[in-house]
Amino acid sequence: MDTMWLNMDRPNNLMVIEALILLDGVPDWDEVIELFRREVLEQFPVFRQRPEQSAPMGQPWWVEDQDFSLDRHIIRVHLSEPGDDDTLQVHMEQELDVPLDRDHPLWRVHLISGYGSGSAIFLRIHHSLGDGIALTRVLLSLTRGDPDATTEVAVTTEVRPDENLVDAADGNGAGVIEDLAGLVGSGLQLARDGVGQLLRLATPDGAMAATREMVRTTRVLGDLLLSHNPDTPLSGEPGGTKRIRWSGPLPLADAKQLGRLAGATLNDVLMSAVAAALHRYQLESGQEPVDLITMVPVNIRPLDEPLPPELGNAFALVLFRFPSGLSAPLDRLAETKRRMDRIKRSPEAVITFALINAIGHLSAHVARIFVDFFANKTIGVTTNVAGPRSSRTLAGVPVTGILGWVPGSGRQTLGVCIFTYAGTVRVGFISDAAVIPDPERLLEAFEDEVEHIIHMGRPLPQRGGKRDADR
């Protein structure tokens, strides 16, 4: 899988994960650099290595960079006035289409001061080093706070029980990651113990279960092969130049309350808000809104185990169809929940994990054809990460926000990042400027929808005294 992502770079869609840590103050940058040295370079050797390939068709591998210099990878930047979000976003946009140097380790960090009264850390890390959740855990290892928070991270489709993603009171916190582990384990057992499995299938219950699974698998394969994204204002040929915009911290409590009232999870509520933004963008662009498909990464790495030193990629992808053709907020939310629930019951993640692994064994040219085939069915990639529930610090300075975008491929034009942290949520949009030159419109629509959701989730004010309250 790492080789596949290494070979997927192209001028108009680089395979680079972009991450941002916002700080309430300016830390001692020398201390931050020492943190990187101790927590990243010493723990994960791939950050000191570069890819090498001995022959055009040979398998590349990581080799130590004999000319490694931390100064090449960590750069200090001071923003020009006024040093606000717009200034920081413009600085990042100037870097988003710059390839990482393959003669050296494939990552770069900007330590940014002049960001108001605070600062920021902007990281660019090639997807071949690791997947987004693994790299999020690496970055959280730089922070301090609740000892358990460094592993307190999950992705959409509720890979594990978490109050950020599923109401603890509903008792339905079965996570996809446990199901994936069991299904993958069953597949391995089937390969090891074929006779025993065949005997099991000979029983009525076993045959019935196998038939049900076959029907579900056939349906998923049909969706993967036959689904397509319609032509909309968000589709077209990427040009390479990217735009990036993100929100301020938005409160979560009332959004959770609406989720409880509607029998949905917070994840459902936030994804329906993205659907609302896509609906409004199409409408304002003069087109009748339709449903749009995005890719959603699903983590399959156990979150309670340490990351392997080599990091690498261990995730699946599912296709999620935003109900962006619907106009009523509660209808969108109900349909989002229905579609998310279907994904959770589906073997799609296991199937795509197997497909990604198989594609990774093909030549770079053939792998690209397969990746483009599936990527072009979607507008891009959407991640919804549940970060630490309590505040963290980095080099003694409070962290006020975290964002991260995984790259798009093929004709994908829009990446969406939703990141919950310390009781708040931020959303970030990264778009291809040739197709979606104005991601601030999507951001404004998302923020309006969240404000509407918060209003709907608040209890009605009581009128009168105790008698009215009792009623």
Buried (B, 14 or more C-beta within 10 A) or exposed (E): BBBBBBBBBBEBBBBBBBBBBBBBBBBEBEEBBEBBEEBBBEBBBBBBBBBBBEEEEEEBEBEEBEEBEEEEBBEEBEBEEEBEBEBBBEBBBEBBBEEBEBEBBBBBBBBBBBBBEBBBBBBBBBBBBBBBBBBBBBBBBBBBBEEEBBBBBBBBBBBBBBBBBBBEEEEEBEBBBEBBBEBBEEEEEBEEEEEEBEEBBEEEEBEEEEEEEEEBBEBBBEBBEEEEBEEBBBBBEBBBBBBBBBBEBBEBEBBBBBBBEBEBBBBBBBBBBBBBBBBBBBBEBEBEBBBBBBBBBBBBBEBEEEBEEEBBBBBBBBBBBBBBBBEEBBEBBBBBBEBBBEBBEBBBBBBBBBBBBEBBEBEBEEBBEBBBEBBBBBBBBBBBBBBBBEBBBBBEBBBBBBBBBBBBBBBBBBBBBBBBBBBBBBBBBBBBBBBBEBBBBBBBBBBBBBEBBBEBBEEEEEEEEEEEEEE
